[in-house]
Amino acid sequence: MNAAKPSCCRLRTQRQRGVYAIEFAFVFLIFFVVIYATLAYGIVLTLRQSLQYAAEEGARAGLRYPAGGGSDQVSARITAAVAEARNRVWLSASVPSAYICPRDLDCETVTSSCTVAVCQVMVKVTYNYGAAPIIPSLPGMGFLLPETLTGKASVLLSNGALKL
């Protein structure tokens, strides 16, 4: 026996017909934004760690350079540090730089070489993420991704090893 549905139930099911699609659209958008933000942040974190690793290895290379004498040895240490940092980083657009300066100073602002007892070899690797992003930014999501990424490392060096 076929029992006919009451008219109130038929009207309710007809009104609910497109609700599932609308609910899915809202939930999918929220889900997609969360997944995109997680992936973008993970990639940026991986890039930052690789830049930090390259800077650390460059600083170690500047420390390991064989002892020589005078300003030639300082420039040789800097050249070795920059070359090692460039070899370790896998991003071709990254820019490594190295400095030797007195301990506890910002080497980027000091223009003279180290003449005190304890110096530091400082290596900085910078990548302009805004100019060459690894993962594209979605409209309205640009605030999640940084403009530049930097890895910075320094290693202490005794002045006796520099032989200045």
C-alpha positions as CSV (number, residue, x, y, z in Angstrom):
1,M,0.0,0.0,0.0
2,N,1.4,3.3,-1.1
3,A,0.9,5.9,1.5
4,A,1.1,9.4,0.2
5,K,3.4,11.8,2.0
6,P,1.7,14.7,3.7
7,S,2.0,18.0,1.8
8,C,4.0,19.6,4.6
9,C,6.8,16.9,4.2
10,R,6.9,17.4,0.4
11,L,7.3,21.1,0.8
12,R,10.1,20.7,3.4
13,T,12.1,18.3,1.1
14,Q,11.7,20.6,-1.9
15,R,13.0,23.6,0.1
16,Q,16.1,21.6,1.3
17,R,17.1,20.4,-2.1
18,G,20.1,22.8,-2.7
19,V,21.2,23.2,0.9
20,Y,23.7,20.3,0.7
21,A,25.6,21.9,-2.1
22,I,25.8,25.3,-0.3
23,E,27.0,23.6,2.9
24,F,29.6,21.7,0.9
25,A,30.8,24.9,-0.7
26,F,31.3,26.7,2.6
27,V,33.0,23.7,4.3
28,F,35.2,23.1,1.3
29,L,36.4,26.8,1.2
30,I,37.3,26.7,4.9
31,F,39.0,23.3,4.5
32,F,40.9,24.4,1.4
33,V,42.2,27.6,3.1
34,V,43.4,25.6,6.1
35,I,45.2,23.1,3.9
36,Y,46.8,25.8,1.7
37,A,48.0,27.8,4.7
38,T,49.5,24.6,6.2
39,L,51.3,23.7,3.0
40,A,52.5,27.3,2.3
41,Y,53.8,27.6,5.9
42,G,55.5,24.2,5.7
43,I,57.3,25.1,2.5
44,V,58.4,28.5,3.8
45,L,59.7,26.8,7.0
46,T,61.6,24.3,4.9
47,L,63.2,27.1,2.8
48,R,64.1,29.0,6.0
49,Q,65.8,25.9,7.5
50,S,67.8,25.3,4.3
51,L,69.0,28.9,4.3
52,Q,70.0,28.5,7.9
53,Y,71.9,25.3,7.2
54,A,73.8,27.0,4.3
55,A,74.7,29.9,6.5
56,E,76.0,27.6,9.3
57,E,78.1,25.5,6.8
58,G,79.5,28.7,5.3
59,A,80.5,30.0,8.7
60,R,82.2,26.6,9.5
61,A,84.0,26.8,6.2
62,G,85.4,30.2,7.1
63,L,86.6,28.8,10.4
64,R,88.2,25.8,8.9
65,Y,90.2,27.7,6.3
66,P,93.9,27.1,6.8
67,A,95.8,29.7,8.8
68,G,97.8,32.1,6.7
69,G,98.8,35.7,7.3
70,G,97.4,39.2,7.1
71,S,94.5,40.5,5.1
72,D,94.9,37.8,2.4
73,Q,93.8,35.2,4.9
74,V,90.8,37.3,5.9
75,S,89.7,37.6,2.3
76,A,90.4,33.9,1.7
77,R,88.2,33.0,4.8
78,I,85.4,35.2,3.5
79,T,85.7,33.7,0.0
80,A,85.6,30.2,1.4
81,A,82.6,31.0,3.5
82,V,80.6,32.5,0.7
83,A,81.5,29.6,-1.7
84,E,80.5,27.0,0.8
85,A,77.2,28.8,1.5
86,R,76.5,29.0,-2.2
87,N,77.2,25.3,-2.6
88,R,74.9,24.3,0.2
89,V,71.9,26.3,-0.7
90,W,69.7,24.8,-3.4
91,L,67.9,28.1,-4.3
92,S,69.7,29.7,-7.2
93,A,68.3,33.2,-6.4
94,S,69.8,33.3,-2.9
95,V,72.5,35.7,-2.1
96,P,75.2,34.7,0.5
97,S,77.5,37.2,2.1
98,A,80.2,36.8,4.8
99,Y,82.0,39.1,7.2
100,I,84.7,38.9,9.8
101,C,84.4,41.4,12.6
102,P,84.9,41.8,16.4
103,R,82.8,39.6,18.6
104,D,79.3,40.8,19.8
105,L,79.0,43.3,17.0
106,D,76.7,43.4,13.9
107,C,79.2,42.5,11.2
108,E,77.0,44.2,8.5
109,T,77.5,47.6,10.0
110,V,81.3,47.2,10.8
111,T,83.5,48.2,7.9
112,S,86.9,47.4,9.5
113,S,88.5,44.0,10.0
114,C,88.9,42.3,13.3
115,T,91.8,43.5,15.4
116,V,90.7,42.3,18.9
117,A,91.4,39.0,20.6
118,V,88.2,37.2,19.7
119,C,86.5,37.7,16.3
120,Q,83.6,36.1,14.6
121,V,82.9,34.8,11.1
122,M,79.4,35.7,10.2
123,V,77.5,34.4,7.1
124,K,74.1,35.6,6.0
125,V,72.1,34.0,3.2
126,T,69.1,35.9,1.9
127,Y,66.4,34.8,-0.5
128,N,63.8,37.3,-2.0
129,Y,60.7,35.2,-1.7
130,G,58.4,38.0,-2.9
131,A,60.3,38.1,-6.3
132,A,60.6,34.4,-6.8
133,P,58.0,32.5,-4.7
134,I,58.1,28.7,-4.5
135,I,54.3,28.4,-3.9
136,P,52.0,30.9,-5.6
137,S,49.9,33.2,-3.4
138,L,46.2,32.9,-3.7
139,P,44.2,36.2,-3.9
140,G,43.8,37.6,-0.5
141,M,46.3,35.1,1.0
142,G,49.5,37.1,0.4
143,F,49.9,38.1,4.0
144,L,50.8,34.4,4.8
145,L,54.0,34.4,2.8
146,P,57.1,36.5,3.7
147,E,58.8,39.0,1.4
148,T,62.4,37.8,2.2
149,L,63.8,34.8,4.0
150,T,67.2,35.0,5.8
151,G,69.6,32.5,7.4
152,K,72.3,33.9,9.6
153,A,75.1,32.1,11.5
154,S,78.3,33.2,13.2
155,V,81.3,31.3,14.5
156,L,83.9,32.6,17.0
157,L,87.4,32.8,15.9
158,S,90.5,33.7,18.0
159,N,92.8,36.4,16.7
160,G,95.8,34.1,17.0
161,A,94.2,32.0,14.2
162,L,94.0,35.1,12.0
163,K,97.6,36.1,12.6
164,L,96.9,39.8,12.0
